């Protein structure tokens, strides 16, 4: 037994104080009565007690005991107990949804095996239950009984997100090294590679299961003004034999494309659909159905419409006149003061000229000579009277067919190093053009203003501008895909998100949205009726490969170290508190009854 | 009501009106009344015969007896007079304790109720206070029910205080009142039994009809609300006694008190005296109406 705060034992000095207080309280009080006649018959008290002390009332001992217990409780008494705390890790990744030949899912089998192993390994200590996807986390505070832990396990369902293998390996390694954990039981699709740390008891549910899957579903628009979308869909066959597969693509519920493909064992193929009819939401479904239904379907949303609509925010809105002359482009110009992030929902992209947004824009955006040190992008700029281009990326879609040597630019600004945007065009004193992706959107920043030079007089600048708009409008490149388990930034103007399950979740622009475990189409709701669909897919062929699951490499300080008994401090404060309350209640009851007897006629 | 204590409601007074004082002897009064007197008089109640003497009123000759005996006899009738009622109230210090029990106030209520019964019956009442401090009560007879207000006013300013020797005080009072009649003594009788019996015995020796009304506090019977180690001080003698009171002691105390009251009651009954005990935690009106017989009253 020990004490967390042994200094509190000094309060035992209060016990003599209680004795003194008791003696003072029990000092005979002087009372005038009508006659002492009847009192003469009562025995005197001093004669019968040693030294004439007040009589020993059991209440005194009860109060002394209560005080002692309070002092003990303040000192934080505890006892050491040898327990074996248990950590239970159950794989709830998408692959665990796979049906096995037994008719049960991998997750159900893992849970059954885990339940049996729990009964064997339970050493009376706390049981912590963890899930692995999308990130390893504990489902609840540690359980004290096996029943509670088993009940918690029944509440867990496998999600649509894959495991992050590296994180899972690190997590298991940490658990295996944790001094407060005696045994770790890991039940999942992945087996552990040797050497397995002694503390870890793996339960692998990794029997090979034949599976076919859609790996990715991307859309792109081939050229400005083109109505149809180009879809690329990757499919894979992870079964040991050749499979004849059929892929059906629907747009807003109507079939827009269909293809058949025969894939050999462990083969992948990319199916191209160059002329998908316009639709808001596309769904690709692979047949025949197999063990894992989740990866037989994928979603995509059309990122742009026939005409590229641009919101042009600038203190000199007339600069947008040149853009407006490009076929297939609609420009709406606004002064920075009149701009509201809510308006972005009805535009494909935004151009901020000599201005910067206050929140990360919810659409792909271009920033032309932005002001320095804005709170969102944090550009550092160095103005210059004469811009000198020193080099550019020749393979970038932005610089495609642009001969920068022919450009003659006057004033501009050089960018300093940027944390997440990379240089596309550089000058002698810094970058002149940057690009990057953030929150699922593309951003381009230029240190010069290309718009006054649009037209035949300056062909390279016009090509650069068209490249930029094409890049930002998603033309000629795949649309950005979102994957289950990967959080994304909430775009500006979005207040709520409707999950594929129909559940509505509040969202705050600029913050990470982490409720991304479900595969399907998320609806981003802005103010008013603004509603933007966003497709989130498993899109992970490693997860879909149910026949060759990679081994997890778990490291432990010493692979030979057996699970040591863990000494736990068990606090006695709760018991003391209970005893204090019980004694106090008993004393109150006795005092109450005494008073009633005295007051009774 | 009209200067009377609150307990004297119109209903209670109406019930008192129906009562009268009952005596076991006949006492000469000071005027016409409703009680038979040892004197012969002109009431309707026949008393005796005597031989006719010249000058006697012919109306009282018993002609029937004359027809049977040829002798003239005069019928003698009982005289009816008022009753001289003496009410003694103990105002010693002990009547003030325990403070919450309102013993003295209850004693005054009892005395006033008895006085009202007497006055309403046409008897004369003399109120005498034993001990106490404050305005002295005039030791003279009053008659007429309206005088109850005056008696109540006299008692109002009286405070219980001091100590007196019960037997000696009553002896002095007995000498002072001279004429026999009905005597009520209202007291807690918390004194040595010997003193009580000597005092009460003097009245029986003087052919007085006596009723002893013992007034005790409700808590007084049950240990006076004391608990633990207590130094009790006698309100009259100042005697100090250290006692330790617990459950058992409270029971013992109560037994002693009840034994004291039983002994006083036993003495009274043996001597043909009326005795009644009133504990102040009971309703006064109920007590008075139910204890009519014990108080020496009759309907």
Interface residues (C-beta under 8 A of the other chain):
Chain A: X26 X27 X28 X29 X30 X31 X32 X33 X34 X35 X36 X37 X38 X39 X40 X41 X42 X43 X44 X45 X46 X54 X55 X57 X594 X597 X598 X599 X600 X601
Chain B: X94 X95 X96 X97 X98 X103 X188 X190 X191 X192 X217 X218 X219 X220 X221 X222 X223 X224 X225 X226 X227 X228 X229 X230 X231 X232 X233 X234 X235 X236 X237 X239 X240 X241 X242 X243 X244 X245 X247 X249 X250 X252 X253 X256 X257 X260 X281
